[in-house]
């Protein structure tokens, strides 16, 4: 950890945070709140993925789809039009659209092999974006003169790390430069996320082994072939299982590499000072627990 005690945190001239946890717990909201003070640089992992690492693949996929229409194809080939995704901090949907949903193409899905290929590209991109964090910490301070830094990670960070490995390359790199903070949701909040997802299912990233297992399970349980799968039904089926798969991984990340903030406490904050106080309290609790364990 970058800060061992509440006093170190409160007195730090340069505060550096890496927020992680399930999507929908307020990582981006908190990051925006801190950025709006003018003192915090906001590094969005998903934005970096979409603009730096998957930008070309996203745009090429849009062009590929558009080229199926003869009218648009002719204009593309004559350089009369162009298509480019519009990724912003407030609109990261192009990344989700690129990931897609596996299943029947007639129902808006893509073949599972293509889905797995895109998942692999996303994993590679997210790993690279996470490893870019130290570069942006330096850039934020030396180029833009921001004293503080917050990294807003995607929900899938836990899929690419081993929190039980003291030499995990991603977690080692991140923890050397900043404090990892888990925003932990309650069971009630998890149930609300599931209800929300059920109304509007959207693509997400999966650990390859988990995806292979859940895909085989779904086909067997439903008695379907790949081209019979309703894409939305599959990702609805997968969502709660994915959350259960991720929860212990987040917990181990916080235990071994950072601190935990309960969502119920986070949602009551009214500004940056309140959030900073929560960080200090969590650091103090961790220090007390450590001393108790050594006694």
JOSUL-V812001 format. One record per pair of residues at least 24 apart in sequence whose ideal C-beta (glycine too) atoms are under 7 Angstrom apart, sorted by the first residue. I is the first residue (numbers start at 0). GAP is how many residues later the second one is. Records with the same first field share a line. If there is no record, write none. Layout:
# JOSUL-V812001
I: GAP  GAP
This chain:
# JOSUL-V812001
0: 174  178  257
1: 175  176  177
2: 176  280
3: 283
4: 278  282
5: 274  277  278
8: 270  271  274
9: 270
12: 134
13: 127  133  134
14: 133
15: 121  132  133  161  162  163
16: 133  134  161  162  164
17: 115  133  135  156  160  161  162  163
18: 131  132  133  134  162  164
19: 133  137  160  162  230  233
20: 161  162  163  229
21: 133  163  171  221  224
22: 132
23: 169
24: 158  160  238
25: 157  240  241
26: 125  126  156
27: 124
29: 245
30: 119  121
32: 239
33: 116  238
36: 235
38: 107  108  109
39: 106  108  109  110
40: 99  103  105  108
41: 108  110
42: 90  93  106  108  109
43: 45  108
44: 81  84  85  106  107  108  109
45: 46  49  108
46: 40  42  45
47: 81  84
48: 46  76  77  80
49: 37  42  44  45
50: 36
52: 72  75  76
53: 41  44  67  68  71
56: 41  64
57: 27  36  40
58: 24  25  26
60: 37
95: 106  107
98: 104  106
99: 103
100: 102  130  131  133  134
101: 127  129  132
102: 126  127  128  131
103: 123  124  125  126  127
106: 123  124
107: 123
108: 120  122
110: 115
111: 103  114
115: 95
118: 86  87  89  92
121: 83
122: 37  82
125: 28  30  34
126: 33  43
129: 27  40  44
130: 39  42
132: 41  44
133: 39  43
136: 40  41
148: 29
150: 27
155: 48  49
157: 88  91  92  95
158: 46  47  48
160: 92
162: 86  89  90  93  94
163: 88  92
170: 82  86
174: 82
178: 79  80
179: 73  77  78
180: 77  78  80  98
181: 68  71  72  76  78  79
182: 78  80  83
183: 76  77  78  79
184: 78
185: 77  78
188: 74
189: 53
193: 45  46
196: 42
197: 38
200: 31  34  35
202: 32
203: 38
205: 36
209: 35
213: 24  27
258: 24  27
